[in-house]
């Protein structure tokens, strides 16, 4: 019987309520179903993020990971994106059950060692360069048909902004409104590239067939500028010059218009701020406030 980590159970209850608790309760039986269906043997301890259970497994002579997660608007596009990338910058999709969203994935690193995340790199600037190279690769293809779109996400964000701003202190409300205005300017051309949406340093693993591979996309069809913020917030450095250095490196490597990239980065600050307000936070995240103000203080 598979043990579900308590942290995963808690996050599912927090973010998905009754549906999350039902998912956790069903996980042991669901896991056994796919271990049998795909002839897998568990080879290590369960791993997890906020939303998924990941098991190191072996299928015949090949090592892989079994990923189980709730099928929702964020996860449903993952198999389609992985098929487009086909291992170029990301782990490969080996098998997939459309009904449950369960996936069998390539194991990035050695089968007998725990994963090594890019967040542990001793040189933060080199980590940013690695992320930038991967992001350039991942966002180069056109998004496949049927993927959720940045246009629909941004339209919903703009509709939610006035209510959220009313619940914030004046300075944060003004910043949230400024971010919304920036998004409104670029929304008529939302883009059609395949976005990872969640490429932070813990979603990049050291690999065997190539130095680094990405995992855990939450795909969107849109402008690559919407993918930059995690590279600015993770491995946080409060020096505004570091924010600008990272932003300039990312926009140069991805060949982005800096003004549009700034607008969509402010859009991610807006998205995170709306979520914080929804979760009952009394103010915006101070690191993201710093990033937004730094970007707004300079003409792109």
C-alpha positions as CSV (number, residue, x, y, z in Angstrom):
1,X,0.0,0.0,0.0
2,X,1.4,3.4,-1.1
3,X,1.7,6.0,1.7
4,X,0.5,9.5,0.8
5,X,2.8,12.1,2.3
6,X,1.0,14.3,4.9
7,X,2.2,17.5,3.2
8,X,0.5,16.5,-0.1
9,X,-2.7,15.6,1.8
10,X,-2.7,19.0,3.5
11,X,-2.1,21.0,0.3
12,X,-4.8,19.1,-1.5
13,X,-7.3,19.8,1.3
14,X,-6.2,23.5,1.3
15,X,-6.4,24.2,-2.4
16,X,-9.0,21.7,-3.6
17,X,-11.3,21.1,-0.6
18,X,-13.5,18.1,-0.8
19,X,-12.2,17.1,-4.3
20,X,-8.6,17.2,-2.9
21,X,-9.5,15.0,0.0
22,X,-11.3,12.5,-2.3
23,X,-8.2,12.5,-4.5
24,X,-5.9,11.7,-1.6
25,X,-8.2,9.0,-0.3
26,X,-8.3,7.3,-3.8
27,X,-4.5,7.6,-4.4
28,X,-3.4,4.2,-2.9
29,X,-5.9,2.3,-5.0
30,X,-5.2,4.5,-8.1
31,X,-1.5,3.9,-7.8
32,X,-1.9,0.1,-7.6
33,X,-4.1,0.3,-10.7
34,X,-1.4,1.9,-12.8
35,X,1.4,-0.2,-11.3
36,X,-0.4,-3.2,-12.5
37,X,-1.6,-1.7,-15.8
38,X,1.8,-0.6,-16.9
39,X,3.8,-3.4,-15.2
40,X,5.7,-1.1,-12.9
41,X,7.7,-1.8,-9.8
42,X,8.3,1.0,-7.2
43,X,12.0,1.5,-6.6
44,X,12.1,4.3,-4.0
45,X,10.2,6.6,-1.6
46,X,7.2,8.7,-2.8
47,X,8.0,12.3,-3.8
48,X,5.5,15.1,-4.1
49,X,4.8,18.7,-5.0
50,X,1.8,20.8,-4.0
51,X,-0.5,18.9,-6.3
52,X,0.9,15.5,-7.4
53,X,2.3,12.3,-6.1
54,X,5.4,11.0,-7.9
55,X,6.8,7.5,-7.6
56,X,10.2,6.3,-8.9
57,X,9.4,3.1,-10.8
58,X,11.0,0.5,-13.0
59,X,9.4,-0.9,-16.2
60,X,11.3,-3.9,-17.4
61,X,14.9,-2.5,-17.7
62,X,13.9,1.1,-17.9
63,X,13.6,3.5,-14.9
64,X,10.9,6.1,-14.9
65,X,8.5,8.0,-12.6
66,X,4.8,7.6,-12.2
67,X,2.9,10.9,-11.7
68,X,-0.6,11.0,-10.3
69,X,-2.5,14.3,-10.0
70,X,-6.0,15.8,-10.1
71,X,-7.1,16.5,-13.7
72,X,-7.9,20.2,-13.8
73,X,-7.3,23.2,-16.2
74,X,-3.7,23.5,-15.2
75,X,-2.7,19.8,-15.6
76,X,-4.9,18.7,-18.5
77,X,-2.6,20.2,-21.1
78,X,0.6,18.7,-19.7
79,X,0.6,15.5,-21.9
80,X,0.0,17.6,-25.1
81,X,2.9,19.9,-24.3
82,X,5.2,17.0,-23.4
83,X,4.4,15.5,-26.8
84,X,5.3,18.7,-28.6
85,X,8.6,19.0,-26.8
86,X,9.3,15.3,-27.2
87,X,12.2,15.5,-24.7
88,X,13.7,18.7,-26.1
89,X,14.2,20.7,-22.9
90,X,11.8,18.5,-20.9
91,X,11.4,15.0,-19.7
92,X,9.7,12.6,-22.1
93,X,6.1,11.3,-21.8
94,X,6.2,7.5,-21.9
95,X,2.5,6.7,-21.3
96,X,-0.6,8.6,-20.3
97,X,-4.2,7.8,-19.1
98,X,-6.5,10.6,-20.4
99,X,-9.3,9.7,-18.0
100,X,-7.3,10.3,-14.8
101,X,-4.4,12.4,-16.0
102,X,-1.9,9.8,-14.7
103,X,1.4,9.8,-16.6
104,X,4.5,7.7,-16.9
105,X,7.5,9.9,-17.4
106,X,11.2,9.7,-18.2
107,X,13.4,9.8,-15.1
108,X,15.8,12.7,-15.5
109,X,18.6,11.7,-13.3
110,X,20.3,8.5,-12.2
111,X,17.9,5.8,-10.9
112,X,19.6,5.3,-7.6
113,X,20.0,8.9,-6.6
114,X,17.5,11.6,-5.4
115,X,16.8,14.3,-8.0
116,X,19.2,17.3,-8.2
117,X,17.3,20.6,-8.6
118,X,18.8,23.6,-10.3
119,X,18.0,25.6,-7.2
120,X,21.0,23.9,-5.5
121,X,23.4,25.3,-8.1
122,X,26.3,27.1,-6.3
123,X,26.3,30.0,-8.8
124,X,22.9,31.8,-8.9
125,X,23.7,33.6,-12.1
126,X,24.7,30.4,-13.9
127,X,21.3,29.0,-12.7
128,X,19.6,31.9,-14.4
129,X,21.5,31.2,-17.6
130,X,20.5,27.5,-17.5
131,X,16.8,28.5,-17.0
132,X,17.0,31.0,-19.8
133,X,18.4,28.5,-22.3
134,X,15.7,25.9,-21.4
135,X,12.9,28.5,-21.6
136,X,14.1,29.6,-25.0
137,X,13.8,26.0,-26.2
138,X,10.5,25.3,-24.5
139,X,8.7,28.5,-25.8
140,X,9.9,28.2,-29.4
141,X,7.1,25.9,-30.7
142,X,3.6,27.0,-31.4
143,X,1.1,25.8,-28.9
144,X,-0.9,22.7,-29.9
145,X,-4.6,23.1,-30.6
146,X,-7.0,23.0,-27.6
147,X,-4.6,24.3,-25.0
148,X,-5.9,27.0,-22.6
149,X,-4.9,30.4,-23.7
150,X,-3.2,33.4,-22.1
151,X,-6.0,35.5,-23.6
152,X,-8.7,33.8,-21.5
153,X,-6.5,33.8,-18.4
154,X,-5.7,37.5,-18.7
155,X,-9.3,38.5,-19.5
156,X,-10.4,36.8,-16.3
157,X,-7.6,38.5,-14.3
158,X,-8.7,41.9,-15.5
159,X,-12.3,41.2,-14.5
160,X,-11.1,40.2,-11.0
161,X,-8.8,43.2,-10.4
162,X,-11.2,45.8,-9.1
163,X,-12.6,43.6,-6.4
164,X,-9.2,42.4,-5.3
165,X,-7.8,46.0,-5.3
166,X,-10.6,47.0,-2.9
167,X,-9.3,44.6,-0.3
168,X,-5.7,45.8,-0.4
169,X,-3.8,48.7,1.2
170,X,-3.8,51.8,-1.0
171,X,-0.2,51.4,-2.3
172,X,-0.7,47.7,-3.1
173,X,-4.1,48.4,-4.7
174,X,-2.4,51.1,-6.9
175,X,0.3,48.7,-8.0
176,X,-2.2,45.9,-8.8
177,X,-4.2,48.4,-10.9
178,X,-1.0,49.5,-12.7
179,X,-0.2,45.8,-13.5
180,X,-3.7,45.4,-14.9
181,X,-3.3,48.5,-17.1
182,X,-0.1,47.0,-18.5
183,X,-1.8,43.7,-19.3
184,X,-4.7,45.6,-20.9
185,X,-2.3,47.2,-23.4
186,X,-0.8,44.0,-24.6
187,X,-3.9,41.8,-24.4
188,X,-4.9,42.3,-28.1
189,X,-1.9,40.3,-29.1
190,X,-1.6,37.5,-26.5
191,X,0.7,35.3,-28.5
192,X,0.6,31.7,-29.6
193,X,3.8,30.1,-28.2
194,X,3.8,27.0,-26.0
195,X,4.4,28.2,-22.4
196,X,5.6,26.1,-19.5
197,X,4.1,28.7,-17.1
198,X,5.9,27.3,-14.0
199,X,9.6,27.1,-14.9
200,X,11.2,27.9,-11.6
201,X,14.5,26.4,-10.4
202,X,13.0,23.5,-8.6
203,X,11.2,22.4,-11.8
204,X,14.6,21.9,-13.5
205,X,16.5,18.7,-12.8
206,X,20.0,17.5,-13.6
207,X,19.7,14.8,-16.2
208,X,21.7,12.0,-17.8
209,X,21.0,12.5,-21.5
210,X,21.4,16.2,-21.3
211,X,22.6,18.5,-18.5
212,X,19.2,19.8,-17.4
213,X,15.6,19.0,-18.1
214,X,12.3,20.7,-17.1
215,X,9.4,19.0,-15.3
216,X,5.9,19.8,-14.2
217,X,4.6,22.3,-16.9
218,X,1.2,23.9,-16.5
219,X,0.9,24.8,-20.2
220,X,-0.6,27.8,-21.8
221,X,-0.7,29.2,-25.4
222,X,0.6,32.8,-25.3
223,X,3.4,35.3,-25.1
224,X,6.7,34.0,-23.6
225,X,7.0,37.1,-21.6
226,X,4.4,35.6,-19.3
227,X,6.9,32.9,-18.4
228,X,9.7,35.1,-17.0
229,X,8.6,35.9,-13.4
230,X,9.6,32.7,-11.7
231,X,13.2,33.3,-12.8
232,X,13.1,36.6,-11.0
233,X,11.3,35.6,-7.8
234,X,13.2,32.3,-7.1
235,X,16.7,32.4,-5.7
236,X,15.6,35.9,-4.6
237,X,18.1,38.7,-4.6
238,X,16.7,42.0,-3.3
239,X,19.2,44.1,-5.3
240,X,17.2,45.9,-8.0
241,X,20.2,45.6,-10.3
242,X,20.0,41.8,-10.1
243,X,16.4,41.9,-11.1
244,X,17.3,44.0,-14.1
245,X,20.2,41.8,-15.0
246,X,18.0,38.7,-14.9
247,X,15.2,40.4,-16.9
248,X,17.6,41.6,-19.6
249,X,19.3,38.2,-19.9
250,X,15.9,36.4,-20.3
251,X,14.5,38.9,-22.8
252,X,17.7,38.8,-24.8
253,X,18.0,35.0,-24.9
254,X,14.3,34.6,-25.8
255,X,14.5,37.5,-28.3
256,X,11.6,39.3,-26.7
257,X,10.4,42.9,-27.1
258,X,11.4,44.3,-23.7
259,X,8.3,46.5,-23.3
260,X,5.9,43.7,-24.0
261,X,7.9,41.3,-21.8
262,X,7.7,43.8,-19.0
263,X,3.9,44.1,-19.4
264,X,3.4,40.3,-19.3
265,X,5.8,40.0,-16.3
266,X,3.6,42.5,-14.5
267,X,0.7,40.3,-15.6
268,X,2.2,37.5,-13.6
269,X,2.6,39.8,-10.6
270,X,-1.1,40.6,-11.1
271,X,-2.0,36.9,-11.3
272,X,-0.1,36.0,-8.1
273,X,-1.6,39.0,-6.3
274,X,-5.1,38.0,-7.2
275,X,-4.5,34.5,-5.8
276,X,-3.0,36.0,-2.6
277,X,-6.1,38.1,-2.1
278,X,-8.3,35.2,-2.8
279,X,-6.4,33.2,-0.1
280,X,-7.0,36.0,2.4
281,X,-3.5,37.6,2.4
282,X,-3.7,41.2,3.6
283,X,-1.1,42.6,1.2
284,X,0.9,41.7,-1.9
285,X,4.1,39.6,-1.7
286,X,6.8,42.1,-1.0
287,X,9.4,40.5,-3.2
288,X,7.1,40.7,-6.2
289,X,6.2,44.2,-5.3
290,X,9.9,45.0,-5.4
291,X,10.3,43.3,-8.8
292,X,7.3,45.2,-10.3
293,X,8.5,48.5,-9.0
294,X,12.0,47.9,-10.3
295,X,10.7,47.1,-13.8
296,X,8.3,50.0,-13.8
297,X,11.1,52.4,-12.7
298,X,13.1,51.8,-15.9
299,X,12.0,52.6,-19.5
300,X,12.4,49.2,-21.3
